[in-house]
Structures are given as structure tokens and as C-alpha cells.
Amino acid sequence: MTKDIYVTQPYLPELKDFIPYLEQIWDNKVLTNGGPFHQQLEEKLCEYLGVKHISLFCNGTLALVTALQSLRITGEVITTPYSFVATAHSLLWNGIKPVFVDIDPYTMNIDPTKIEAAITPSTTAILAVHCYGHPCDVDAIQKIADTYNLRVIYDAAHAFAVENEQGSILNYGDLSVLSFHATKVFNTFEGGAIVCHDAKTKKRIDQLKNFGFVDEVTVVAPGINGKMSEINAAFGVLQLEHMDKVLDRRKAIDVFYREQLQDVQGIHFITHTNETKSNFSYFPITVEPDYPIGRDELYANLRDEQIFARRYFYPLISQFPMYRGLPSANRDNLPNADKVASKIICLPIYPDLEISDCQRVIQIIKAGAHRNEMV
Ligand SMILES: *Cc1c(COP(=O)(O)O)cnc(C)c1O
């Protein structure tokens, strides 16, 4: 029987290696509220990622919600329709109006040249996404933010460990938000984090993720419970030791796909972005008009062979019922995002994926490319 291949699969260190961590938790009986593993993971992540301050969360979505709260963002926020739905949901959870701006068709990130036209007197911030871990045009975005006095928050859920010439991509903007969900490059089962640049901001974030408590008797804001537990943090500490190997394996798959797909007519992929260190978190391809079959047919062909590729990001966030009534959600406002969403497929990529599995994927893509020759 052929095995099922999913778009991603979490990397798990050996179970026996996790037992000593559990024993430590059982011994000291600290299960959450910023215990020793929580503190250790924050320190180790700062070091590994090359960032100053990090606050751990129980998931990326609550980290996004809290990030906006910590900067007291209100009114309208400019964002991308081409992302996971949690990006825009974090705005609605704060009573903020999302304003969608189109993407660059090549990088698939928000197009900075289209941001200015979307700014109104109510605009307070830009919420951009480093889609697939490819950095946004951070300099152009910051320039606009400086000109119009806007805050910049990056949804960096895909951008763990990504660097440009200056170092971590997480050092740009006011805040960057990570997700450590099971499907992400670095996971703590569920988890997330906010990266910030000064101790005062971290303190506020840490208060907001703990109900707004400042001390035993003082509550300064209607904070949420966004804390990461000790089990998740301990797993993160262990997982972090495997990251270099994880990234190497992902890279090997990325290289293989590129080699195999470079001459397939009608299949395109992103070949150059401005990062100096990639995390190979996704392998998106676009199915162009000169490929003999459509995107959805290729997607179905892969499914028929138990390969569960995913159409990230289709549908666009702006097409979901809670967004589609917004003026900026109109398809005519988002032609590039609309087009990319109709031709995108993310291929399986994860550390335990075998090259023979990738060959199965490639075979099906190549069979689609040659369909016209067979008839
Ligand atoms: C995964 C993801 C999130 C949400 O993170 P969770 O940890 O699952 O809550 C937000 N934004 C993007 C772009 C994501 O891919």
C-alpha cells in the first residue's frame, strides 16, 4: 500500500529524549506561569534567532491579538488578503477594520507601492506577512510607516530563523509574531511568540498574556490567558537542538524540487528573494496557463495518489464571509492576489519526507505536463 503524504508533518525528536524533561516538570511541579522551561526557551530562542526579547504564547493567533493590543492599535489596519485567515481575524478580535492591499505577484507579499493609496486618517498600522518565509520589502514598508506615523507588525508565522544581510528578519517593524503550531518549521505542539525590541514592551506583552496582571492585586488591562505551558516550552527546548538538522533536510528537498521542476513547462516557483538564510518552510508552485491541465486538476491528481498537497492560500481571506463585504475585499482591488490564489499549490516538504516520496510528487506533475503528448 502506498503511504499518505501530507503537505507537512511535524518533526519529533525521539520520545526517550523527552522523558527527562517530563521528569523535571514532575519533580518541581511547576506546570505553567513562566516556569523554568518557559524562561529557558525564551533565552534560547533569543540566542538562536538573534533577537533581543521574546514572549512565548500558547499559540500564534493569541500572540497576534495581543501584539495589536500591546501597541493599542485601533481604527484601520492595512494588511494582505494572501495569508492564513488568523492574520485578519486578529484584527476583528480587536475591533479593528482590515484594509486589504494587493500583493506582489512574484514574492506574494504585500506590495508596498500600493499601500499609500489605502491610507486614510483612521489608519494606524500595517500588518504584513512574510509569506512562505520570504521577507517582505521591509525597508519600503518602514519608509511608508515613518512618513505616515504608522506602526508595523509582521505576521512572521512562516519566518522562523529567516535572515537577511542585517540578521534576523524578526528585528524589523515594531513587533513580529511567530507561530509554533505543529505544522510550522519549529513547533511546540501548539505555541507562538512575540518578538519585540525593548524590555518595557516585553513587560507589557507579558502582562497582557496573563490577564493584565502587574502584581498580585493590580490588573491594568483586560488581558487574555495566552501563556505557554511548561510541557510545550520543554518540548521547544528539546526541539531547538534539532533545528539545524531540520533545516538541512528541508533544504535538500527544496533543492530536489527545484532541479526536477525547472524544465517543466507551465510550473513556476519562486527562485530569488532577498533572504540570506531561508527556512524552506513551504514549496509553493504556480500552475500557469501553459501547463496542460488546471491547478485543481493537478491537485486532484495528487490526491488520487494519496499526496495531500494544499492550496495555500486559497480562498483569499478577503473572500470569507466576515471580510467580503469590505470595500477593499473587492476582487478588482486585489487582482494579483486573486490570480495567485487560483494557481497556487504547496508541495509536501518536511524533514522526514524521503526523496522517493518527492519523486512520486514530481512524477505526477510531469505526467500532467505531458498529457497532450499522450493523446
Ligand atoms: C499558522 C499561522 C498563524 C496562526 O498560528 P497558530 O499558532 O496556528 O495560531 C497565523 N498566521 C499565519 C500566516 C500562519 O501561517
The ligand as an SDF file (V2000), in Angstrom:
LIG
                    3D

 15 15  0  0  0  0  0  0  0  0999 V2000
   -0.1460   29.3320   11.3830 C   0  0  0  0  0  0  0  0  0  0  0  0
   -0.3700   30.7630   11.1090 C   0  0  0  0  0  0  0  0  0  0  0  0
   -0.9830   31.6090   12.0390 C   0  0  0  0  0  0  0  0  0  0  0  0
   -1.6460   31.1030   13.2830 C   0  0  0  0  0  0  0  0  0  0  0  0
   -0.8230   30.4940   14.1760 O   0  0  0  0  0  0  0  0  0  0  0  0
   -1.4350   29.4640   15.2420 P   0  0  0  0  0  0  0  0  0  0  0  0
   -0.2320   29.1400   16.0890 O   0  0  0  0  0  0  0  0  0  0  0  0
   -1.9280   28.2780   14.4830 O   0  0  0  0  0  0  0  0  0  0  0  0
   -2.4980   30.1470   15.9970 O   0  0  0  0  0  0  0  0  0  0  0  0
   -1.0780   32.9590   11.7520 C   0  0  0  0  0  0  0  0  0  0  0  0
   -0.6080   33.4600   10.5970 N   0  0  0  0  0  0  0  0  0  0  0  0
   -0.0420   32.6830    9.6620 C   0  0  0  0  0  0  0  0  0  0  0  0
    0.4530   33.3130    8.4010 C   0  0  0  0  0  0  0  0  0  0  0  0
    0.0770   31.3080    9.8670 C   0  0  0  0  0  0  0  0  0  0  0  0
    0.5960   30.5350    8.9100 O   0  0  0  0  0  0  0  0  0  0  0  0
  1  2  1  0
  2  3  1  0
  2 14  2  0
  3  4  1  0
  3 10  2  0
  4  5  1  0
  5  6  1  0
  6  7  2  0
  6  8  1  0
  6  9  1  0
 10 11  1  0
 11 12  2  0
 12 13  1  0
 12 14  1  0
 14 15  1  0
M  END
$$$$
